[in-house]
Amino acid sequence: MTSVQTQAPAGICMGLPQPVQDLMWGADSLPDARAQRELTAAAVKLCEMCPLQADCLALGIATHDQFGVMGGLPVRARQQLQRLAEEAGVRFAPGDPDPRGALARWLRENPEVVRQARDRENERSRARHRSSAERQRRWRAVHLAPDSGTARQTG
């Protein structure tokens, strides 16, 4: 019987205490957005240095993991890589002989697709940040008195 292994390979992250791992790679639910961004960025940097990055990415894709960072990429970028791998004919369904291995090999052989997925996700993130900053500027222009930082009087 063949099944997708669900445990992450023993990469750089395995040397960190479990609570730290949970915060860094599962940082999608932190109430402090800044802390979430910083922890996620640290996790991504560690993943980028890890020799097992392709294996973790393959695990996240093959198990359809929907949370946090795996192999240095968030969910949306992993989904994009899954589509690209399927289009390239990579077989990694649970019934295949070595689903995660085939996907990891394809990721190692095609580092440019990982780079492209990361770049697209970074651009999405920058666009969201720009959009958020623009909304804040418009709100301040409407609701705060110029140069005083105090609320405008209405009525």
N, C-alpha and C positions, 0 to 999 in steps of 0.2 A: 504494500500500500504506500503510495507516494502522497506526501502532503507538503505544503509550504512551511518551512521552518519559521516560527514566529518570534524567536529570540534574536536580538541584535547580535552581530558578530562582536568579538571582544576588541574594540577599537580604542582610540584615545579616551573616549568618554567613560569607558569602564573603570578608569582609575579615579574617577570622581565619586564622592559619596552619593548615594541614591537620591536624597532630597535635592541636591544640587543638579543632578541629571534631570530630575522631574521639572525643576524650575527652568532650566536652560532649553531643554528640547520640547517641553510641553507648555511653553509660556503663553499659549493662546488665551488663557483665562485669567491673567493677572489683572487686578483692578487698576493698577498704575501703568498707563500706556507707555510712559518713558522707560520704566523698569523692564517692561515686556520687550520693547525694542532693543534695549541694551543687552538683555539676556539672550534674545534671539540672535543678535549680531555676534555675540561671543560664541554661541553654539555653532553658528555657520562657519566662523573662523576655525574652530577646532575641527569641524567636519572637513573643511578644505585641506587641512594639513594631514588628515588621517589616511593611511594607506588602504583602509577598508571602506572608503567612502562609497564606492560603487556597490559593494555588498549591502550596506545599509540602505542605500537608495533603492536597490532592487527589492529589499525586504519591504520597505514602505510602499512601493508600487504593487508588488505581488500580493500583499495582504490588504491592499486598499486602505491603509492607515489614514485616518481622517483628522489627525491632530498633530500640532507642533511641527518640528523640523526633524527630518530624517535624511541622512546623507547630505546635509547642508541645504536642503530645499524644503519649502513649505508645501502644503497639500496641492495647491493649484499648479505649481511647477511640476510636481510629481505626476499629476494627472496629464499634463501636457507631454511629459516624457513617455508616459504609458501609451498615449495615442501615437506618438512618433515611433515607438518600438513596434507597436502592432502594425502600423503602416509599413515598416521595414521588414515585416514577416517574422519577428521574434516571437517564439512560442513560449508563453510563461503561464499558461492556465494550470490550475492545480493538478489536472490529470497528466500533464507533461512529465517526462522522466526527471528533469532537473529544472523546474521553472525559474527559480530564483537565480540559479547559476547561469542559465542562458541569458537572462536579462542583465546580470552583473557583467558578464563577458561583453555583451553588446555595449553597455555603458562605458566600460574601459576602452573598447575599440573605437568609440565615438565620443571623445571628450567634448567635442564642439557642440553636441546637442545639449549636454549638461550646462555648458557655458551659456548657450543661447537661452535656455530655460531660466537660468539664474538672471541673465540680463533682462529678459522680459519681465520677470517678477520684480526686479529692482526698479524698472521703469514704472510698472503699475504702482508700486509703493510710493515712488516720488510723485506720481500724478495724484494719488490720494492725498498725500501730504500737501501738495500745492493747492488742491481743491479745498481742503480743510482750512488752510491759512487764508485763502481768499474769502471763504464764508465768514471767518472770524473778522477779517478787515471790514467786510460789508456790514456785519452786525454792529461793530464798533462805530462805524460812520453814521449809522442810523440811530443808535441808542446812547451814545456817549457824546458829551459836549466836546468840541474840538480842544485839544491840548490840555484839558483839565483832568481827564480820566474819571470825571463824575457823570452820573446819569443826567440826561437832559430832562428838563421840566416839561411836562406835556399838559395841555388843557388850557 
